[in-house]
Amino acid sequence: MMKGDFSVKVFKSFLSILSCLAILSCSLKNDALEYAYKVAGPNRCELEAVIDHYKNDPLKLKAARFLIENMPGHYSYKNIKAINDYYDIALNLTRSGLTPKAQRDSLLYLSDNLFWGLDQDLIPDARIITSDFLIENIDKSFDVWMNERWAKHVSFDEFCEWILPYKCVELQSFDSWRDTMRQTFWWNIAHMDYDDESYESPFRAVNTIRSEISWRIKPVGMYNRSGYPMRSASTLSHMSFGSCSDYVNLGVLTFRSYGIPVVIEETPSWGRYRAGHTWYTLLNDNGEEMRSEWDISSVPGGPFFPNQRIPKVYRKQYAINKERIPYHNKSIYKYPFDIFSIDVTDRYYKTTDVTIHIWESVKLVEDFAYIATFNGQSSEWTLIDYGEINKGKVTFKKMGRNILYVALGFNGKELMPINWPFIIHKDGKIEFIKNDYKKRESLDIKRKYYSSENVVAMRKRILGGKIQASNYADFKNAKTVLCVDSLNIPDKVIINNREEFKYWRYLSPDGSYGSIAELSFFTSDTILLTGTPIFSEGANENIALKAFDNDWLSNFETGQSNGNWVGMEFAEKQTVGMVRIVPRSDDNDIHPGDNYELRYWDGFYWTVIGKGIASDNSLHFDNVPVGALLWVHDLTRGMDERIFRFKNEKIEWW
């Protein structure tokens, strides 16, 4: 069924610090400070020096104890020299003039070759942190808390999580990041115009700083693998490429350096997407938690993905989440759920506690079960939470609604389903998805992924488009042989015209900016015709070629809304019998020539119903179990695929 959906590197890294997580049991029985000393080993004297330094300052002493007592489980690279050498190269690359992509590719090569294995050799912070670094961090965090105008509303407990921590993410360097960030991003905040309304507002401060960050480093989003992440202050403050999480880390460190209270929050997986997401949340001076949708590119407090479905939201914190202690002590499967995260899903959405009965035929080897959402690529399912089994059933708490889940358990070899997949509907009601093998049906499928709002809007731009032909280059006396009046068109549309013409074009409707992904002309026997691309004013050859490159993710589109067209000049007059018009989209329509298979969930595995190469932009399948959970898988290419069921003559995506 499933052997795990996290990388080998992450798993090994987790095991390398697992010994430190013994605090999960003993710290509840003994003194947590003494246990931190034990984890520190020979470095104990550094931690004791911090406690001794603040013995006459009760509040700072309390903060120091908070940091040290929760330090076991936080970790860093063991080979400090090697990772610093890597960061030096990265910093030089940001100043080299190379494109962000070239920088990314260079660092990926170095990570895989000269610096391979650094992330598999980790060490607890308690064993390497110095008293000087910790004291400097505590003093500077107190300074901004007490003296900066953006932290006046922050209580001590809030301060401990939103400002105080010496790091905001694991593997972060022990450097003077508070100084570096303030020295790098200071201009806008230092030159804020005074007013009697917003001058002391944390919200205004965040927007002022994030604008400067965006202006100075001009961030470029890259979401595939990029080598070791930037975790030093020098590289972060010059980072020219990265993912949302990279720029969130940069923002949080910079905001905290000014005493602005922020935390990192994330979802391990969207409800209908294969990946997760990270953002930051601001604690405003009116007590409101204001979320950014994205990273430093987003203003916090606006609409938060109103059309997306999120199963879980976790807040990253510095303190150990003691509710996860039993799992890390007793589990056998050992999925690396973060012990420094807390569940805040119910602060975002209505949630439901769901209890699942375990099939009697299922034999598990541990007292925990897992809840997952569909992935479809790197693995079939993505684990997002766990629950403890009690008397043959398990309860998962605070689950996001309008999402399909499956509950899994570990049988000693693999994770396996413990009941049918189920939907938590918008009203909180639970519906299990079961197959009716006695009833079969047929269905036609035109996509392998749900249609987003943007896809629908882009697709509609071909409505009113025309195929025209002429024997004049300026299309004088053009003949319209086809008008697109429906989005439900076949892959090749028949042209009812027998005349020969030298020039053929697609004339886009006004307001569409010319949007079209692909244009092809065929003879009556479907032979592809080739010629010289021609195009309207406002376009150029490179733009025109995108309509003929057989890439359905590239688009002919101009900067002017009206008067756009693209077509072909043939060497001699031609009769066109068919034309292919592919609207701008996400290329998740059924793609002619691709090899597909239709799968259904049989309760334990995905079973193939049928397969074949698509000859059109629609697939037909017979003998499908009624009510089944289905999955159209493209064996040829692509990434985005979602499961669905056929209900009331309509496809319902999950």
DOTI-485410 format. One record per residue (C-alpha): z, x, y; residue number from 1. Coordinates in steps of 0.1 Angstrom, whole numbers. Each point is the difference from the previous one (the first is absolute). Example, Ala and Ser with C-alpha at 12.3 -4.5 7.8 and 13.67 -1.06 7.14 Angstrom:
2
{pt {78, 123, -45}, 1}
{pt {-7, 14, 34}, 2}
//
This chain:
654
{pt {0, 0, 0}, 1}
{pt {12, 24, 27}, 2}
{pt {15, 34, -1}, 3}
{pt {9, 4, 37}, 4}
{pt {-18, -2, 33}, 5}
{pt {12, 30, 19}, 6}
{pt {-14, 34, 1}, 7}
{pt {11, 28, -23}, 8}
{pt {10, 21, 30}, 9}
{pt {22, -27, 14}, 10}
{pt {16, -6, -34}, 11}
{pt {8, 37, -4}, 12}
{pt {13, 3, 35}, 13}
{pt {23, -30, -7}, 14}
{pt {13, 16, -32}, 15}
{pt {6, 33, 18}, 16}
{pt {27, -17, 22}, 17}
{pt {12, -25, -25}, 18}
{pt {30, 22, -8}, 19}
{pt {11, -4, 36}, 20}
{pt {1, -37, -4}, 21}
{pt {30, 2, -22}, 22}
{pt {18, -10, 32}, 23}
{pt {-12, -34, -8}, 24}
{pt {28, -4, -25}, 25}
{pt {27, 26, 9}, 26}
{pt {0, -5, 37}, 27}
{pt {13, -36, -6}, 28}
{pt {30, 14, -19}, 29}
{pt {7, 32, 19}, 30}
{pt {-3, 13, 35}, 31}
{pt {-37, 1, 11}, 32}
{pt {6, 29, 23}, 33}
{pt {14, 21, -28}, 34}
{pt {-30, -9, -22}, 35}
{pt {-24, 11, 27}, 36}
{pt {18, 33, 0}, 37}
{pt {-5, 3, -37}, 38}
{pt {-37, -7, 3}, 39}
{pt {-2, 27, 27}, 40}
{pt {13, 26, -23}, 41}
{pt {0, 34, 17}, 42}
{pt {-10, -17, 32}, 43}
{pt {33, -20, 1}, 44}
{pt {13, 23, 28}, 45}
{pt {-27, -12, 23}, 46}
{pt {9, -36, -4}, 47}
{pt {37, 7, 3}, 48}
{pt {-7, 19, 32}, 49}
{pt {-15, -31, 15}, 50}
{pt {31, -21, -9}, 51}
{pt {23, 26, 14}, 52}
{pt {-21, 3, 32}, 53}
{pt {6, -37, 9}, 54}
{pt {36, -3, -12}, 55}
{pt {12, -7, 35}, 56}
{pt {-29, -25, 8}, 57}
{pt {6, -31, -21}, 58}
{pt {-33, -17, 8}, 59}
{pt {-22, 30, -7}, 60}
{pt {21, 7, -30}, 61}
{pt {-7, -34, -13}, 62}
{pt {-38, 5, 6}, 63}
{pt {2, 34, -18}, 64}
{pt {17, -15, -30}, 65}
{pt {-27, -28, 0}, 66}
{pt {-28, 26, -2}, 67}
{pt {17, 22, -26}, 68}
{pt {13, -27, -23}, 69}
{pt {-35, -15, -2}, 70}
{pt {-18, 34, -2}, 71}
{pt {-2, 2, -38}, 72}
{pt {-34, -15, -10}, 73}
{pt {-17, 12, 32}, 74}
{pt {-23, 29, -8}, 75}
{pt {-23, 27, 13}, 76}
{pt {-25, 26, -11}, 77}
{pt {17, 28, -18}, 78}
{pt {-26, 26, 9}, 79}
{pt {7, -1, 38}, 80}
{pt {-22, 31, 7}, 81}
{pt {-30, -14, -18}, 82}
{pt {1, -34, 17}, 83}
{pt {5, 16, 34}, 84}
{pt {-30, 22, -6}, 85}
{pt {-20, -31, -9}, 86}
{pt {12, -16, 33}, 87}
{pt {-10, 31, 20}, 88}
{pt {-36, -3, -14}, 89}
{pt {0, -38, 7}, 90}
{pt {11, 6, 36}, 91}
{pt {-28, 26, 5}, 92}
{pt {-25, -24, -15}, 93}
{pt {10, -27, 26}, 94}
{pt {-9, 25, 27}, 95}
{pt {-32, 13, -17}, 96}
{pt {-24, -25, 13}, 97}
{pt {-9, -12, -35}, 98}
{pt {-4, -38, -4}, 99}
{pt {29, -19, -14}, 100}
{pt {-19, -5, -33}, 101}
{pt {-6, 38, -3}, 102}
{pt {36, 7, 7}, 103}
{pt {10, -25, -27}, 104}
{pt {-24, 15, -25}, 105}
{pt {13, 35, 7}, 106}
{pt {36, -10, -5}, 107}
{pt {-8, -19, -31}, 108}
{pt {-16, 31, -15}, 109}
{pt {29, 22, 10}, 110}
{pt {25, -25, -15}, 111}
{pt {-18, -1, -33}, 112}
{pt {-6, 38, -2}, 113}
{pt {21, 24, 20}, 114}
{pt {30, -22, 4}, 115}
{pt {-1, -20, -32}, 116}
{pt {32, -14, -14}, 117}
{pt {23, 0, 30}, 118}
{pt {7, -37, -3}, 119}
{pt {12, 5, -36}, 120}
{pt {27, 25, 9}, 121}
{pt {25, -18, 22}, 122}
{pt {36, 6, 10}, 123}
{pt {28, -22, 13}, 124}
{pt {6, 3, 37}, 125}
{pt {36, 6, -6}, 126}
{pt {-8, 34, -17}, 127}
{pt {-20, 14, 29}, 128}
{pt {10, -17, 32}, 129}
{pt {19, 21, 25}, 130}
{pt {30, -9, 21}, 131}
{pt {-17, 11, 32}, 132}
{pt {-30, -23, -7}, 133}
{pt {23, -30, -8}, 134}
{pt {23, 6, 30}, 135}
{pt {-30, 3, 23}, 136}
{pt {-15, -32, -13}, 137}
{pt {33, -19, 4}, 138}
{pt {7, 12, 35}, 139}
{pt {-36, -8, 12}, 140}
{pt {0, -34, -16}, 141}
{pt {34, -8, 17}, 142}
{pt {-14, 13, 33}, 143}
{pt {-29, -24, 0}, 144}
{pt {21, -29, -13}, 145}
{pt {26, 4, 27}, 146}
{pt {-22, 11, 29}, 147}
{pt {-35, -14, -4}, 148}
{pt {-6, -35, 15}, 149}
{pt {-17, -13, -31}, 150}
{pt {29, 2, -23}, 151}
{pt {28, -18, 19}, 152}
{pt {-1, -30, -23}, 153}
{pt {2, 19, -33}, 154}
{pt {33, -2, -19}, 155}
{pt {13, 29, -20}, 156}
{pt {-11, -14, -33}, 157}
{pt {-35, -6, 14}, 158}
{pt {0, 35, 15}, 159}
{pt {6, 14, -35}, 160}
{pt {-32, -14, -14}, 161}
{pt {-23, -4, 31}, 162}
{pt {6, 33, 19}, 163}
{pt {24, 24, -18}, 164}
{pt {-17, 12, -32}, 165}
{pt {-13, 36, 0}, 166}
{pt {-32, -12, -17}, 167}
{pt {-19, -33, -2}, 168}
{pt {-19, 8, -32}, 169}
{pt {4, 22, -30}, 170}
{pt {-14, 35, 0}, 171}
{pt {4, 2, 38}, 172}
{pt {6, 35, 13}, 173}
{pt {34, 11, 13}, 174}
{pt {-13, 8, 35}, 175}
{pt {8, -9, 35}, 176}
{pt {-21, -31, -1}, 177}
{pt {19, -18, 27}, 178}
{pt {-8, 28, 25}, 179}
{pt {-36, 4, -12}, 180}
{pt {-8, -37, 4}, 181}
{pt {16, -3, 34}, 182}
{pt {-18, 31, 13}, 183}
{pt {-33, -12, -13}, 184}
{pt {0, -36, 10}, 185}
{pt {19, 0, 33}, 186}
{pt {-24, -7, 28}, 187}
{pt {-4, -38, -1}, 188}
{pt {37, -6, -6}, 189}
{pt {10, 24, 28}, 190}
{pt {-24, -17, 25}, 191}
{pt {9, -36, -8}, 192}
{pt {0, -21, 32}, 193}
{pt {34, -14, 8}, 194}
{pt {4, -37, 0}, 195}
{pt {30, -24, -2}, 196}
{pt {-14, -18, -31}, 197}
{pt {-12, 24, -27}, 198}
{pt {10, 36, 10}, 199}
{pt {29, 0, -26}, 200}
{pt {-19, -20, -26}, 201}
{pt {-4, 17, -35}, 202}
{pt {-32, -21, -4}, 203}
{pt {-16, 15, 31}, 204}
{pt {11, 35, -10}, 205}
{pt {-16, -3, -35}, 206}
{pt {-32, -12, 15}, 207}
{pt {0, 28, 26}, 208}
{pt {6, 27, -26}, 209}
{pt {-24, -13, -26}, 210}
{pt {-28, -2, 26}, 211}
{pt {5, 37, 8}, 212}
{pt {0, 9, -37}, 213}
{pt {-33, -18, -5}, 214}
{pt {-15, 16, 30}, 215}
{pt {11, 35, -8}, 216}
{pt {-8, 2, -37}, 217}
{pt {-27, -26, -3}, 218}
{pt {10, -10, -35}, 219}
{pt {-27, -6, -27}, 220}
{pt {9, -22, -29}, 221}
{pt {-7, 15, -34}, 222}
{pt {15, -18, -30}, 223}
{pt {-12, 20, -30}, 224}
{pt {18, 31, -13}, 225}
{pt {5, 26, 26}, 226}
{pt {20, 28, -15}, 227}
{pt {37, 5, 8}, 228}
{pt {12, -24, 27}, 229}
{pt {9, 13, 34}, 230}
{pt {38, 2, 1}, 231}
{pt {8, 27, 26}, 232}
{pt {4, -8, 37}, 233}
{pt {-27, 24, 10}, 234}
{pt {-27, -15, -23}, 235}
{pt {11, -36, 6}, 236}
{pt {-3, 4, 38}, 237}
{pt {-36, 13, -3}, 238}
{pt {-11, -21, -30}, 239}
{pt {-37, -10, 5}, 240}
{pt {-3, -20, -32}, 241}
{pt {22, -20, -23}, 242}
{pt {10, -33, -15}, 243}
{pt {21, -27, 15}, 244}
{pt {31, 14, -15}, 245}
{pt {-7, 35, 15}, 246}
{pt {-4, -15, 35}, 247}
{pt {31, -22, -5}, 248}
{pt {20, 31, -8}, 249}
{pt {-13, 17, 31}, 250}
{pt {9, -30, 21}, 251}
{pt {35, -5, -14}, 252}
{pt {10, 36, 5}, 253}
{pt {-13, -1, 36}, 254}
{pt {17, -32, 8}, 255}
{pt {33, 11, -15}, 256}
{pt {-1, 32, 19}, 257}
{pt {3, -21, 31}, 258}
{pt {28, -21, -14}, 259}
{pt {-23, -30, -6}, 260}
{pt {12, -18, -32}, 261}
{pt {-27, -4, -26}, 262}
{pt {-3, -1, -38}, 263}
{pt {-28, 2, -25}, 264}
{pt {-9, -31, -21}, 265}
{pt {-26, -5, -27}, 266}
{pt {-14, -21, -28}, 267}
{pt {-9, 17, -33}, 268}
{pt {-29, -24, -3}, 269}
{pt {-17, -28, 19}, 270}
{pt {-1, -34, -18}, 271}
{pt {-38, 1, -4}, 272}
{pt {-8, 37, 4}, 273}
{pt {3, 31, -22}, 274}
{pt {20, 21, 25}, 275}
{pt {31, -1, 21}, 276}
{pt {7, 5, 37}, 277}
{pt {25, 17, 23}, 278}
{pt {10, -8, 36}, 279}
{pt {29, 5, 24}, 280}
{pt {26, -25, 14}, 281}
{pt {17, 3, 34}, 282}
{pt {35, -13, 7}, 283}
{pt {-5, -14, 35}, 284}
{pt {29, -3, 25}, 285}
{pt {1, -38, -5}, 286}
{pt {8, 6, -37}, 287}
{pt {-35, -10, -11}, 288}
{pt {-16, 21, -28}, 289}
{pt {-36, 5, 12}, 290}
{pt {-25, 10, -27}, 291}
{pt {-33, 18, 5}, 292}
{pt {-29, -11, -21}, 293}
{pt {-13, 35, -3}, 294}
{pt {11, 34, 11}, 295}
{pt {1, 14, 35}, 296}
{pt {-32, -19, 7}, 297}
{pt {20, -33, 0}, 298}
{pt {22, -16, 26}, 299}
{pt {32, -11, -17}, 300}
{pt {10, -36, 1}, 301}
{pt {-34, -16, -2}, 302}
{pt {-13, -22, -29}, 303}
{pt {8, 17, -33}, 304}
{pt {-30, -6, -24}, 305}
{pt {2, -38, 3}, 306}
{pt {-27, -5, -26}, 307}
{pt {12, 26, -26}, 308}
{pt {22, -5, -30}, 309}
{pt {28, 25, -6}, 310}
{pt {22, -1, -31}, 311}
{pt {26, 25, 12}, 312}
{pt {11, 17, 31}, 313}
{pt {23, 30, -3}, 314}
{pt {18, 19, 28}, 315}
{pt {4, 37, -4}, 316}
{pt {35, 11, 9}, 317}
{pt {20, 32, -3}, 318}
{pt {30, -15, -19}, 319}
{pt {-1, -5, -37}, 320}
{pt {-7, -36, -11}, 321}
{pt {28, -5, -24}, 322}
{pt {-16, -32, -14}, 323}
{pt {-25, 22, -17}, 324}
{pt {26, 22, -17}, 325}
{pt {2, -19, -33}, 326}
{pt {-38, 2, -5}, 327}
{pt {-1, 38, 5}, 328}
{pt {30, 5, -23}, 329}
{pt {-10, -23, -29}, 330}
{pt {-38, -5, 0}, 331}
{pt {-21, 16, -26}, 332}
{pt {-34, -5, 16}, 333}
{pt {11, 18, 32}, 334}
{pt {-24, -13, 26}, 335}
{pt {7, 20, 32}, 336}
{pt {13, -29, 22}, 337}
{pt {12, 16, 32}, 338}
{pt {38, 0, 2}, 339}
{pt {-3, 4, 38}, 340}
{pt {-17, -33, 6}, 341}
{pt {14, -35, 4}, 342}
{pt {-18, -33, -5}, 343}
{pt {-6, -18, 34}, 344}
{pt {-27, -24, -12}, 345}
{pt {19, -31, 11}, 346}
{pt {1, 13, 36}, 347}
{pt {-37, -4, 0}, 348}
{pt {-9, -30, -21}, 349}
{pt {13, -29, -20}, 350}
{pt {9, 14, -34}, 351}
{pt {9, -13, -35}, 352}
{pt {24, 12, -27}, 353}
{pt {-19, -5, -33}, 354}
{pt {15, -1, -35}, 355}
{pt {-23, 9, -29}, 356}
{pt {8, -8, -36}, 357}
{pt {-10, 28, -24}, 358}
{pt {-21, -9, -30}, 359}
{pt {19, 2, -32}, 360}
{pt {-27, 21, -15}, 361}
{pt {4, 27, 25}, 362}
{pt {24, 28, -10}, 363}
{pt {11, 22, 29}, 364}
{pt {21, 33, -1}, 365}
{pt {17, -3, 34}, 366}
{pt {19, -26, 20}, 367}
{pt {-25, -1, 28}, 368}
{pt {-33, -18, 6}, 369}
{pt {-26, 6, 27}, 370}
{pt {-21, -21, 23}, 371}
{pt {-35, 10, 10}, 372}
{pt {-31, -11, 20}, 373}
{pt {-36, 6, -11}, 374}
{pt {-15, 33, 9}, 375}
{pt {-33, 2, -19}, 376}
{pt {-9, 36, 6}, 377}
{pt {24, 29, -6}, 378}
{pt {19, -24, -23}, 379}
{pt {0, -36, -9}, 380}
{pt {33, -8, 16}, 381}
{pt {21, 15, 28}, 382}
{pt {38, -1, -5}, 383}
{pt {18, -12, 31}, 384}
{pt {36, -8, -12}, 385}
{pt {22, -4, -30}, 386}
{pt {28, -23, -12}, 387}
{pt {27, 2, -26}, 388}
{pt {-3, -20, -32}, 389}
{pt {27, -24, -8}, 390}
{pt {0, -23, -31}, 391}
{pt {-37, 1, -5}, 392}
{pt {-11, -5, 35}, 393}
{pt {-4, 21, 32}, 394}
{pt {2, -10, 37}, 395}
{pt {-20, 17, 27}, 396}
{pt {13, -5, 35}, 397}
{pt {-16, -6, 34}, 398}
{pt {-36, -1, -12}, 399}
{pt {-28, -7, 24}, 400}
{pt {-18, -33, -4}, 401}
{pt {-36, -10, -5}, 402}
{pt {-4, 29, -24}, 403}
{pt {-8, 4, -37}, 404}
{pt {24, 22, -20}, 405}
{pt {6, 11, -36}, 406}
{pt {33, 10, -15}, 407}
{pt {0, 30, -22}, 408}
{pt {25, 17, -24}, 409}
{pt {1, 34, -17}, 410}
{pt {-2, 0, -38}, 411}
{pt {5, 38, -4}, 412}
{pt {-37, 9, 2}, 413}
{pt {-15, -21, 28}, 414}
{pt {7, -28, 25}, 415}
{pt {-10, -33, -14}, 416}
{pt {1, -36, 13}, 417}
{pt {31, -21, -7}, 418}
{pt {-16, -33, 11}, 419}
{pt {-32, -14, 14}, 420}
{pt {-11, 11, 36}, 421}
{pt {13, -24, 26}, 422}
{pt {-6, -10, 36}, 423}
{pt {28, -5, 25}, 424}
{pt {-16, -27, 22}, 425}
{pt {5, -4, 38}, 426}
{pt {27, -26, -7}, 427}
{pt {19, 23, -23}, 428}
{pt {-11, -18, -32}, 429}
{pt {-9, 20, -31}, 430}
{pt {-31, -5, -20}, 431}
{pt {-8, 19, -32}, 432}
{pt {-37, 7, -7}, 433}
{pt {-7, -9, -36}, 434}
{pt {-32, -2, -19}, 435}
{pt {-12, -32, -17}, 436}
{pt {-20, 14, -29}, 437}
{pt {-10, -35, -12}, 438}
{pt {-20, -5, 31}, 439}
{pt {-29, 22, 12}, 440}
{pt {-21, -1, 32}, 441}
{pt {-29, 18, 17}, 442}
{pt {1, 15, 34}, 443}
{pt {-22, 19, 25}, 444}
{pt {14, 29, 19}, 445}
{pt {-14, 15, 32}, 446}
{pt {28, 24, 9}, 447}
{pt {26, 23, -16}, 448}
{pt {23, -1, 30}, 449}
{pt {12, -27, 24}, 450}
{pt {-18, -4, 33}, 451}
{pt {20, 11, 30}, 452}
{pt {-2, -16, 34}, 453}
{pt {-21, 30, 12}, 454}
{pt {-24, -1, -29}, 455}
{pt {-7, -37, 6}, 456}
{pt {-6, 6, 37}, 457}
{pt {-24, 29, -7}, 458}
{pt {-19, -19, -27}, 459}
{pt {-6, -30, 24}, 460}
{pt {-19, 23, 23}, 461}
{pt {-32, -4, -21}, 462}
{pt {-1, -38, 5}, 463}
{pt {-30, -7, 21}, 464}
{pt {-16, 33, -8}, 465}
{pt {-37, 0, -6}, 466}
{pt {-25, 19, -21}, 467}
{pt {-32, 5, 21}, 468}
{pt {-34, 16, -6}, 469}
{pt {-28, 11, 24}, 470}
{pt {-30, 22, 2}, 471}
{pt {12, 13, 33}, 472}
{pt {27, 27, 5}, 473}
{pt {16, -21, 28}, 474}
{pt {0, -30, -23}, 475}
{pt {-24, -20, 22}, 476}
{pt {-9, -32, -17}, 477}
{pt {28, 6, -25}, 478}
{pt {2, -24, -29}, 479}
{pt {34, -12, -12}, 480}
{pt {-1, -2, -38}, 481}
{pt {38, -5, -6}, 482}
{pt {30, -12, 20}, 483}
{pt {34, 7, -14}, 484}
{pt {19, -34, 2}, 485}
{pt {25, 6, -28}, 486}
{pt {22, 28, -12}, 487}
{pt {-5, -11, -36}, 488}
{pt {-32, 19, -6}, 489}
{pt {-12, 18, -31}, 490}
{pt {-3, 38, -1}, 491}
{pt {-38, -3, 5}, 492}
{pt {-12, -29, 21}, 493}
{pt {-35, -13, -8}, 494}
{pt {-25, 1, 29}, 495}
{pt {-25, -29, -1}, 496}
{pt {-27, 19, 18}, 497}
{pt {-33, 14, -13}, 498}
{pt {-12, 17, 31}, 499}
{pt {-1, 38, 4}, 500}
{pt {17, 17, 30}, 501}
{pt {5, 36, 10}, 502}
{pt {34, -5, 18}, 503}
{pt {30, -18, -15}, 504}
{pt {34, -4, 15}, 505}
{pt {34, -16, 0}, 506}
{pt {7, -16, 34}, 507}
{pt {38, -5, 4}, 508}
{pt {14, -30, 18}, 509}
{pt {13, 4, 35}, 510}
{pt {37, 10, 1}, 511}
{pt {-2, 18, -33}, 512}
{pt {-5, 36, 12}, 513}
{pt {-27, 3, -27}, 514}
{pt {25, 1, -28}, 515}
{pt {-16, 5, -34}, 516}
{pt {10, 23, -29}, 517}
{pt {-33, 1, -19}, 518}
{pt {-36, -11, 4}, 519}
{pt {-26, 3, -28}, 520}
{pt {-35, -13, -4}, 521}
{pt {-16, -7, -34}, 522}
{pt {-34, -10, -13}, 523}
{pt {-3, -32, -20}, 524}
{pt {7, 20, -31}, 525}
{pt {33, 14, 15}, 526}
{pt {-14, 35, 6}, 527}
{pt {18, 15, 29}, 528}
{pt {-23, 7, 30}, 529}
{pt {6, 32, 20}, 530}
{pt {-11, 8, 35}, 531}
{pt {11, 14, 34}, 532}
{pt {31, -16, 15}, 533}
{pt {-5, -16, 34}, 534}
{pt {26, -14, 24}, 535}
{pt {8, -17, 33}, 536}
{pt {10, 16, 32}, 537}
{pt {37, 10, 0}, 538}
{pt {-3, 14, -36}, 539}
{pt {-12, 33, -13}, 540}
{pt {-14, 14, -32}, 541}
{pt {34, 9, -14}, 542}
{pt {13, -35, 6}, 543}
{pt {-31, -16, -15}, 544}
{pt {2, 21, -31}, 545}
{pt {33, -15, -8}, 546}
{pt {-18, -32, -9}, 547}
{pt {-21, 18, -26}, 548}
{pt {25, 25, -15}, 549}
{pt {12, -22, -30}, 550}
{pt {35, 4, 13}, 551}
{pt {14, -35, 6}, 552}
{pt {30, 15, 19}, 553}
{pt {-23, 15, 27}, 554}
{pt {-14, -24, 26}, 555}
{pt {-28, -4, 24}, 556}
{pt {18, -9, 32}, 557}
{pt {-5, 7, 37}, 558}
{pt {22, -1, 31}, 559}
{pt {-19, -30, 15}, 560}
{pt {7, -35, -13}, 561}
{pt {-36, -15, 4}, 562}
{pt {-36, 9, -7}, 563}
{pt {6, 23, -30}, 564}
{pt {-24, 4, -29}, 565}
{pt {-8, 25, -28}, 566}
{pt {-29, 1, -23}, 567}
{pt {-28, 20, -16}, 568}
{pt {-35, 11, 9}, 569}
{pt {-22, 3, -31}, 570}
{pt {-30, 23, -4}, 571}
{pt {-21, -30, -6}, 572}
{pt {4, -38, 2}, 573}
{pt {23, -14, -27}, 574}
{pt {9, -33, -15}, 575}
{pt {37, -3, -4}, 576}
{pt {12, -22, -28}, 577}
{pt {37, 5, 2}, 578}
{pt {25, 14, 25}, 579}
{pt {36, 12, -5}, 580}
{pt {23, -7, 30}, 581}
{pt {35, 14, -5}, 582}
{pt {25, -11, 27}, 583}
{pt {26, 24, 13}, 584}
{pt {29, -2, -23}, 585}
{pt {25, 21, -21}, 586}
{pt {-25, 5, -29}, 587}
{pt {23, -20, -23}, 588}
{pt {-27, -26, -7}, 589}
{pt {-15, 1, -35}, 590}
{pt {-24, 30, 3}, 591}
{pt {-33, -3, -19}, 592}
{pt {-3, 30, -24}, 593}
{pt {37, 5, -4}, 594}
{pt {16, -4, -34}, 595}
{pt {28, -26, -1}, 596}
{pt {25, -14, -25}, 597}
{pt {21, -32, 3}, 598}
{pt {35, 4, -13}, 599}
{pt {28, -25, -5}, 600}
{pt {37, 5, -5}, 601}
{pt {10, -9, -35}, 602}
{pt {38, 3, 6}, 603}
{pt {2, 37, -7}, 604}
{pt {-33, 17, 8}, 605}
{pt {-33, -5, 18}, 606}
{pt {-26, -13, -25}, 607}
{pt {-37, 2, 7}, 608}
{pt {-19, -33, -1}, 609}
{pt {-34, 13, 8}, 610}
{pt {-19, 28, 16}, 611}
{pt {-34, 9, 13}, 612}
{pt {-21, 14, 28}, 613}
{pt {-4, -23, 30}, 614}
{pt {-37, -10, 6}, 615}
{pt {9, -21, 31}, 616}
{pt {29, -3, 24}, 617}
{pt {18, -25, -23}, 618}
{pt {15, 3, -35}, 619}
{pt {2, -29, -25}, 620}
{pt {25, -1, -28}, 621}
{pt {6, -25, -28}, 622}
{pt {29, -6, -24}, 623}
{pt {27, 8, 26}, 624}
{pt {35, -13, -10}, 625}
{pt {11, -27, 25}, 626}
{pt {28, 10, 23}, 627}
{pt {-3, 37, -9}, 628}
{pt {7, 28, 24}, 629}
{pt {-33, 18, 5}, 630}
{pt {-13, 34, 12}, 631}
{pt {-36, 10, 7}, 632}
{pt {-1, 38, -4}, 633}
{pt {-30, 21, 13}, 634}
{pt {-6, 27, -26}, 635}
{pt {-25, 18, 23}, 636}
{pt {19, 6, 32}, 637}
{pt {23, -13, 27}, 638}
{pt {37, -3, 6}, 639}
{pt {10, -34, 12}, 640}
{pt {5, -26, -27}, 641}
{pt {24, -30, -2}, 642}
{pt {11, -24, -27}, 643}
{pt {-7, -37, 3}, 644}
{pt {0, -33, -18}, 645}
{pt {-25, -28, 0}, 646}
{pt {17, -31, 12}, 647}
{pt {-15, -33, 12}, 648}
{pt {-35, 15, -1}, 649}
{pt {11, 27, 24}, 650}
{pt {9, 37, -4}, 651}
{pt {36, 7, 10}, 652}
{pt {7, 36, 8}, 653}
{pt {32, 19, -7}, 654}
//
